[in-house]
Amino acid sequence: MKNTILVGPMGAGKSTIGRLLAKELRLPFKDSDKEIEQRTGASIPLIFDVEGEGGFRERERAVIADLCQLEGVVLATGGGAVLREDNRQALRAGGQVVYLCTSVDQQLERTARDRNRPLLQASDPRSVLSALMAIRDPLYRSIADVIIETDERPPRMVVTEILDRL
Ligand code: S3P
């Protein structure tokens, strides 16, 4: 059985929607960031502090390669997972890719009080999120089988649309 793989920016709702979708499909839920934290015993911010973004991306690559080998899981990926070509190939080969498309306004709203995302600790998170989207939106689209708008929509509604369209 194919995996269902959720991609999209920080604040798209990948973890919330992934968990609900997995429940509906009665499949295990996996989250690449959680897997990195389990393997290292360290939080994502600590990994960024100690190893830099480069170190984190290498750990992310290894985890994505492994998780994409599984069968019959719902997988939520970190927002930057699509940056590397090898990750994009693994994700495409790993299952059906769903892009949770989300405006910068919504991303900001959903991540406003978040201390767990090192890239958003800058003084101007709106500029950061806009710059990331300019680079990443084409990459999310390039591997997506299905693109779903999540703005102003509760997670359950998004899950229903994913189920309809897969
Ligand atoms: C990142 C997104 C985060 C996490 C890390 C880097 C990014 O995951 O992987 O902080 O580069 O966009 P979420 O998309 O689950 O917040």
Boltz pocket constraint, residues with backbone or C-beta under 6 A from the ligand:
constraints:
  - pocket:
      binder: B
      contacts: [[A, 8], [A, 9], [A, 10], [A, 11], [A, 14], [A, 33], [A, 44], [A, 77], [A, 78], [A, 79], [A, 80], [A, 81], [A, 116], [A, 117], [A, 118], [A, 119]]
      max_distance: 6.0
